[in-house]
Amino acid sequence: MRVEHAAKYLLLAAPVGLAMCAGSQARPGGDSGAAGSPGIDASVTMGTGGGDAAATVTGDSAPSDAGVGNNGEAGDGQDAASVPAACPASDVGNTALGTDTPDPTGTAVTAITYTNVGATGSYDRVVTSTVAPTCVANVCDKAATPVSGPLAPFTEEMTLVFSGPMELYQIAVYSPDAGDYTRVAYWDRCTTDGLAFVGNKAWYQCNGYVQSYVTDNGGASSPTPVQFAGSLEAGVGVNVMSSTLCTGTTDGTDCGFSRGLALHGFAGDSSGSKIFAAKFRMPIADVTPAYWLLPAQVVRSAQYGCNCRGEGADGGCGEIDIAEVLGGATATPAHPEQATTTVYSFQGVTGGGVDYFQRPVYETATFVVIFDAPSSSIAIRRLGATDFDFSSILPSSVVAQWLADAGAAKPMP
């Protein structure tokens, strides 16, 4: 049976007493409701919300030739013009604050690959949710949704989710394009390009929250997008979506049923192949941090209140924990240096077992997640602070090198 850890779900937690989706597992969750916010302009310069120098926010990436890696990881076609401009606020993460020591229990690894991903199955898609105006118990109307393919159900749009304490320095999303991978979204502490930081921060009349843009520290709702500053306090969470607004909020529209701010996630190509890269540290605090990926429809339909999540025979639209420190709101978790990984879907549940990623407490790490349809696999690679340069083009030869070294292989059921 799945065990949730408290800190992770503080991201979009609703006030105590919020009614849960009928038939769903009891998880802290957001409510559903109607709200809206303006979208991101194609190119906007705005303040960080904290009185700092202006930062640039744009809607689209500008691809150019590129290479990946500063330590020989991948130098194919390196073109300095394609690497993001220096950002001192983010570059500070390149300097270690100390030395991270592996936990003596289990095995610290730098590569874990989930194999045998994708099957024929189904999950219960949320088609509507009724709460207002009477604020009765949340009623979820769902429809069985068949899916199949080499990455199913991870072929659909996804969102990156972060829960503090965390210091974020860079994020990029890549999609296959003409044989290589093109960066379709990018963020550092100076620039936002093609994505938006959001969260369930907008108050709804039935005692809950729905998606909205967030302030520069992620702690509150913002009516417009602002430059995210990169620091998440313990228990504060955000999720990252595309900057593109959905064209509808009902079942059957391009994003399906949505409550609050409805933004697209990141789908990759038609087979679901895509790559996420995130560079961060996870400082020690009384709440443990996490980084995971969810189907975008989960956050659009009220996150943990009424959603398509599940596992095994109960069905599920998918979730993958990339680096989760178990313990929640405990001052002394059993293994504070271990960042675990787990995949959940209608196929079942598969985790890292005794293999774990070293938690980047003092030494910044970049986690690269590759959804690869040709091999029906999800590969996670933990790189050093300067081993990935976030260039606008990620050569397929580099990706092939990573995939060839599976590391600790974990087959899905």
C-alpha positions in Angstrom: 0.0 0.0 0.0 1.3 3.4 -0.9 2.7 5.5 2.0 2.5 9.3 1.6 5.0 11.6 3.2 3.6 14.7 4.8 5.9 17.3 3.4 5.3 16.4 -0.2 1.6 17.1 0.1 1.9 20.4 1.8 2.4 21.7 -1.7 -1.3 22.2 -2.4 -2.8 21.3 0.9 -6.3 22.7 1.7 -7.6 23.7 5.2 -8.4 20.9 7.6 -11.9 19.6 7.1 -12.0 20.0 3.3 -14.2 17.2 1.9 -12.4 14.7 -0.3 -13.4 13.3 -3.6 -15.9 10.5 -3.2 -14.2 7.2 -3.5 -10.7 8.6 -3.4 -7.9 7.8 -1.0 -7.6 10.1 2.0 -4.9 12.5 1.1 -4.4 16.2 1.9 -5.8 18.0 -1.1 -7.0 21.0 -2.9 -10.6 21.8 -3.7 -12.1 22.4 -7.1 -13.6 25.7 -8.1 -13.8 28.4 -10.7 -11.1 31.0 -11.1 -9.0 32.5 -13.7 -5.8 34.5 -14.3 -4.2 36.2 -17.3 -1.6 34.4 -19.3 2.0 35.2 -19.9 2.7 37.6 -22.7 5.0 36.5 -25.5 7.8 38.6 -24.1 7.6 40.5 -20.8 10.2 42.2 -18.5 9.1 42.2 -14.9 10.4 42.6 -11.4 11.0 39.6 -9.2 8.3 40.6 -6.7 10.9 41.2 -4.0 12.4 44.5 -5.1 15.4 42.9 -7.0 16.6 43.8 -10.5 14.2 43.2 -13.3 14.1 39.7 -14.9 13.2 38.6 -18.3 10.1 36.5 -18.9 9.4 35.2 -22.4 7.0 32.8 -24.0 9.1 30.8 -26.4 12.6 29.4 -26.6 15.0 30.3 -29.3 16.8 27.1 -30.3 20.3 27.1 -31.6 23.2 24.7 -31.9 24.3 23.3 -28.6 26.2 20.8 -26.5 25.7 19.4 -23.0 28.1 19.1 -20.2 31.1 21.0 -18.9 33.0 18.0 -17.7 33.2 16.0 -20.9 29.7 14.5 -20.4 28.8 15.7 -23.9 30.5 18.3 -26.0 29.0 17.6 -29.4 28.4 20.8 -31.3 29.0 23.1 -28.4 28.1 26.7 -29.2 28.4 29.2 -26.4 25.6 31.3 -27.9 23.2 28.5 -27.2 24.0 28.2 -23.5 21.9 30.4 -21.2 23.6 33.7 -20.3 25.4 33.8 -17.0 23.1 34.4 -14.1 25.1 35.1 -10.9 22.0 34.4 -8.7 21.8 30.8 -10.2 25.5 30.3 -10.7 26.0 30.6 -6.9 24.7 27.0 -6.8 27.9 25.8 -8.6 29.9 26.4 -5.4 29.5 23.6 -2.8 28.7 24.7 0.7 30.2 21.5 2.2 30.5 17.8 1.5 27.5 15.4 1.3 28.0 12.0 2.9 26.1 9.0 1.6 23.9 7.1 4.1 25.6 3.8 5.0 22.4 1.9 4.5 21.5 1.1 1.0 23.5 2.1 -2.1 24.0 5.6 -3.4 23.7 5.6 -7.2 23.8 8.2 -10.0 21.6 6.3 -12.5 18.3 4.5 -12.1 16.2 3.3 -15.1 12.6 2.1 -15.0 12.2 -0.4 -17.7 9.1 -2.1 -19.2 7.2 1.1 -18.9 4.0 1.4 -20.8 1.1 -1.0 -21.3 -2.5 -1.3 -22.3 -4.8 -0.2 -19.5 -7.0 2.6 -18.3 -7.5 5.2 -15.6 -10.4 7.2 -14.4 -10.3 10.7 -15.9 -12.0 13.5 -14.0 -14.7 15.0 -16.3 -16.3 17.4 -13.8 -16.4 18.1 -10.1 -19.4 19.6 -8.3 -18.9 21.7 -5.1 -20.3 25.2 -5.5 -22.6 26.8 -4.8 -23.8 24.6 -1.8 -20.3 23.5 -0.8 -21.5 20.0 -0.2 -19.0 17.1 -0.2 -16.8 17.1 -3.3 -18.4 15.0 -6.0 -16.1 13.7 -8.7 -17.5 12.6 -12.0 -15.0 10.3 -13.8 -14.8 8.4 -17.1 -12.7 5.3 -17.7 -10.0 6.3 -20.2 -8.1 3.6 -22.1 -4.4 4.2 -22.8 -1.7 2.2 -24.5 1.8 2.7 -25.8 5.5 2.4 -24.8 5.2 5.1 -22.1 1.5 4.9 -21.2 0.2 6.7 -19.1 3.2 9.0 -19.2 2.5 10.1 -22.8 0.3 12.9 -21.6 1.2 16.4 -20.5 3.2 16.5 -17.2 4.1 19.1 -14.6 7.2 19.4 -12.4 6.5 19.6 -8.7 8.8 20.9 -6.0 8.3 21.0 -2.2 10.8 22.8 0.1 13.1 23.3 1.7 14.8 23.7 -1.7 17.1 26.0 -3.5 16.3 25.9 -7.2 18.9 27.2 -9.8 17.9 26.0 -13.3 15.1 24.1 -15.0 14.7 23.1 -18.6 12.3 20.9 -20.6 13.3 19.3 -23.9 11.3 17.7 -26.7 12.5 15.5 -29.6 13.0 17.6 -32.8 14.8 16.6 -36.0 16.8 13.9 -34.4 18.0 15.8 -31.4 16.1 17.4 -28.4 15.1 21.1 -28.5 14.7 23.1 -25.3 11.0 24.2 -25.2 11.1 25.9 -21.7 13.8 27.3 -19.5 14.1 29.0 -16.1 16.9 30.3 -13.9 16.9 33.1 -11.3 17.3 35.7 -14.0 15.1 34.4 -16.9 11.8 32.6 -17.4 11.2 31.3 -20.9 8.1 29.3 -21.9 7.0 28.1 -18.5 5.3 29.4 -15.4 5.5 28.8 -11.7 2.1 28.0 -10.2 0.4 26.3 -7.3 -2.9 25.7 -5.5 -2.8 29.2 -3.9 -6.0 30.8 -5.1 -8.8 30.7 -2.4 -12.1 29.2 -3.5 -15.4 29.7 -1.8 -15.8 26.1 -0.7 -12.9 26.2 1.7 -10.1 25.1 -0.6 -7.5 26.3 -3.1 -7.1 26.0 -6.9 -4.2 26.8 -9.3 -2.9 30.3 -9.7 0.4 32.0 -10.4 2.6 32.3 -7.3 4.7 35.0 -5.8 8.5 35.0 -6.2 8.9 32.8 -3.1 6.0 30.4 -4.0 4.2 31.2 -0.8 1.1 33.0 -2.0 -1.1 33.6 -5.1 -0.2 36.2 -7.7 -2.6 37.6 -10.2 0.1 37.6 -12.9 3.3 35.7 -13.5 6.4 37.0 -11.8 10.0 35.9 -11.9 10.4 33.1 -9.4 13.3 33.8 -7.1 14.3 30.1 -6.5 14.1 29.6 -2.8 11.3 27.4 -1.2 10.9 27.4 2.5 10.2 24.2 4.3 6.7 22.9 3.5 6.2 25.4 0.6 5.6 24.0 -2.8 5.1 25.0 -6.4 4.6 23.2 -9.7 5.9 24.2 -13.1 3.6 24.4 -16.2 4.0 25.6 -19.7 3.2 29.3 -20.1 0.5 28.5 -22.7 -3.1 28.9 -21.5 -5.6 26.2 -22.2 -8.4 27.1 -24.6 -11.1 25.5 -22.5 -11.8 24.2 -19.0 -14.4 21.5 -19.7 -14.0 17.8 -20.6 -13.3 17.5 -24.3 -11.4 20.8 -24.6 -7.6 20.7 -25.3 -6.7 20.4 -21.6 -9.9 18.7 -20.3 -11.6 19.6 -17.1 -9.8 22.3 -15.1 -10.4 24.5 -12.1 -8.6 27.7 -11.5 -5.7 28.8 -13.7 -5.6 26.3 -16.6 -2.2 26.0 -18.3 -0.8 23.3 -20.5 1.9 21.0 -19.2 4.7 19.3 -21.2 3.8 16.4 -23.4 6.9 15.8 -25.6 6.4 14.2 -29.0 3.5 12.0 -30.1 5.0 9.0 -28.3 5.5 10.9 -25.1 9.3 11.1 -25.3 10.6 14.2 -23.4 13.4 15.3 -21.0 13.2 17.3 -17.8 16.3 18.8 -16.2 16.3 20.5 -12.8 19.3 21.8 -10.8 18.8 22.3 -7.0 19.9 21.7 -3.4 17.8 20.3 -0.6 18.9 21.9 2.7 18.2 20.2 6.0 15.1 21.5 7.9 12.3 20.1 10.1 10.3 19.2 6.9 11.7 16.9 4.2 11.8 18.1 0.6 10.7 16.3 -2.7 10.8 16.7 -6.4 8.3 14.7 -8.5 6.4 14.7 -11.8 2.6 14.5 -12.2 0.2 14.4 -15.1 -0.8 18.1 -15.7 -4.5 17.1 -15.4 -4.0 16.2 -11.7 -3.1 19.8 -10.7 -5.8 21.2 -13.1 -8.5 19.2 -11.4 -7.7 20.1 -7.8 -4.5 18.1 -7.2 -5.2 15.6 -4.3 -8.9 16.2 -3.8 -10.4 15.0 -7.0 -8.0 13.5 -9.6 -7.0 10.6 -11.8 -4.3 9.2 -9.5 -4.2 5.6 -8.4 -2.1 2.5 -8.8 -2.2 -1.1 -9.9 -5.7 -2.6 -10.2 -7.3 0.6 -9.1 -5.9 2.3 -12.2 -3.9 5.5 -12.3 -2.8 8.3 -14.7 0.7 8.2 -13.3 3.2 9.8 -10.9 7.0 9.5 -10.7 8.9 10.6 -7.6 12.4 11.8 -8.7 14.0 12.7 -5.5 11.9 12.4 -2.4 13.3 12.5 1.2 11.0 10.5 3.3 10.1 11.7 6.7 7.7 14.6 6.2 7.3 16.9 9.1 9.8 15.1 11.3 12.9 16.7 12.7 14.9 13.5 12.5 13.8 11.3 9.5 15.3 7.8 9.4 17.4 8.5 6.3 17.8 12.2 5.8 20.6 11.8 3.2 18.6 9.5 0.9 16.5 10.8 -2.0 14.2 8.0 -3.1 12.4 7.4 -6.4 9.2 5.6 -7.1 6.8 5.2 -10.1 3.0 4.8 -9.7 0.6 4.0 -12.5 -2.1 1.5 -13.5 0.8 -0.9 -14.1 1.5 -0.9 -10.4 4.2 0.5 -8.1 8.0 0.2 -8.6 10.6 1.9 -6.5 14.3 2.2 -6.1 14.5 -0.3 -3.3 18.0 -0.3 -1.7 19.2 2.1 -4.4 18.8 5.8 -3.8 20.2 9.1 -4.9 22.4 11.1 -2.6 20.4 14.1 -1.3 22.1 17.3 -2.5 22.3 19.1 0.8 25.5 21.1 0.4 26.5 20.0 -3.1 24.1 21.1 -5.9 23.0 18.3 -8.3 21.2 18.3 -11.6 18.6 15.6 -12.1 17.8 14.6 -15.7 14.7 12.6 -16.4 14.4 10.9 -19.8 11.1 9.6 -21.0 12.2 7.4 -23.9 9.5 5.8 -26.0 11.8 3.6 -28.2 13.1 1.8 -25.2 9.9 2.0 -23.1 11.9 3.4 -20.2 12.2 6.3 -17.8 15.8 7.0 -17.0 16.9 9.3 -14.1 20.4 10.6 -14.0 22.0 12.5 -11.1 24.7 14.8 -12.4 27.0 17.3 -10.7 26.4 21.0 -10.5 28.3 21.8 -13.7 27.8 18.6 -15.7 24.8 19.9 -17.7 24.8 23.3 -19.4 21.1 23.6 -20.2 21.8 24.4 -23.9 19.0 25.0 -26.3 19.8 21.8 -28.2 20.5 18.5 -26.5 22.2 16.1 -28.9 20.6 12.7 -29.4 24.1 11.2 -29.1 24.3 12.4 -25.5 20.9 11.0 -24.6 22.0 7.7 -26.2 25.0 7.6 -24.0 22.9 8.1 -20.9 20.4 5.4 -22.0 23.2 2.9 -22.7 24.2 3.0 -19.1 21.1 1.9 -17.3 22.6 2.0 -13.9 20.2 0.3 -11.4 17.5 -1.1 -13.6 14.0 -1.4 -12.1 11.4 -3.2 -14.3 7.8 -2.2 -14.0 5.3 -5.1 -13.5 
